Amino acid sequence: MRIERTEAIILHTFPARERDKMVVFLTPDHGKRKGWAYGARSIRSRFGAALEPLAKVRIGYSERESEEVVRIESVDLVRSLFPAQQNLVSSVAATYIAELVDTFAPANDPAELMYRLLDRTTESLLEGTPPLAVITYAEIWTLRLAGTFPSARHCIECDDALGRPLRFDERQQGFVCPNCAGRDAYLLSNDVADALDSLQRLPVADFRAPTDILLEIRSLAGGVRRNFLGHELKSFEVLATVLRGA
């Protein structure tokens, strides 16, 4: 068995057998992987807090060519999410982003950009960036990296360059020009279009927008995501409840 050593971010874990955990983690070079962490549930586990969700780690694992699930040999903690988890909104936002990335990240294929997105959004939550801005950023960029979010520069129907105001056609799931806009197309305000443009140009730590604008962008992203998946993320309603109470 060969040993791989790489940087990774833990997406989630769940108990397996009496003393073990199954761990799902994201790496830049090998995408999403699953691995057995033997003895991780025991009181004296050698893994400690390094297997907490969204912990950034250096991980070593062994694998056999014929097996999809690897064996985790070592985990060294690089960055914990614990400080952000002391804030309820940030904690739930992190859980939601982890599920979002877990849903769209490729398995066993390079995922450097998706990994970088998860790393930077997690770091931003730790640094105190407003959670709603981080969530919105993660939703749009995850869809973009998955090839699911349409270009706002060219009409999805005729490929003509788009001007303002932007129109989104729900039937075609894309932005359209005035000539191609059907009855399912609706206008985005210029403020929303400007914020969407900024989101796709700026790093997450620099992205800001008014709450009503962020909610409109999230609504757009949610429609695209649900249309693609055919269902909503499990943590979506939990996040919505927490945000309403914030």
Number of C-alpha atoms within 10 A of each C-alpha: 9 8 14 14 13 15 19 27 30 23 27 20 18 10 13 16 10 11 14 17 20 21 25 20 26 31 26 18 15 17 19 25 20 20 20 19 26 20 17 22 19 14 9 9 14 15 20 15 15 22 25 19 21 25 24 26 22 18 21 18 19 16 16 12 8 6 7 12 16 21 19 21 17 16 23 17 19 13 16 21 19 15 13 21 17 10 13 14 22 27 19 21 27 27 20 22 24 22 18 23 22 19 12 17 22 17 17 15 14 17 20 15 14 24 21 13 20 23 16 16 23 28 19 20 27 20 12 14 19 15 20 21 25 26 22 26 26 26 21 23 19 25 20 15 15 14 11 19 21 16 15 19 16 17 24 21 14 11 13 14 12 18 14 13 16 21 25 24 19 17 11 14 19 20 27 29 25 15 10 16 17 16 9 12 21 16 14 17 14 12 13 21 19 14 18 20 13 15 22 14 11 12 14 23 18 13 18 20 18 12 11 10 19 21 16 16 21 20 13 18 21 19 13 20 21 12 15 14 11 9 9 14 16 11 16 17 12 14 21 14 11 14 16 7 8 8
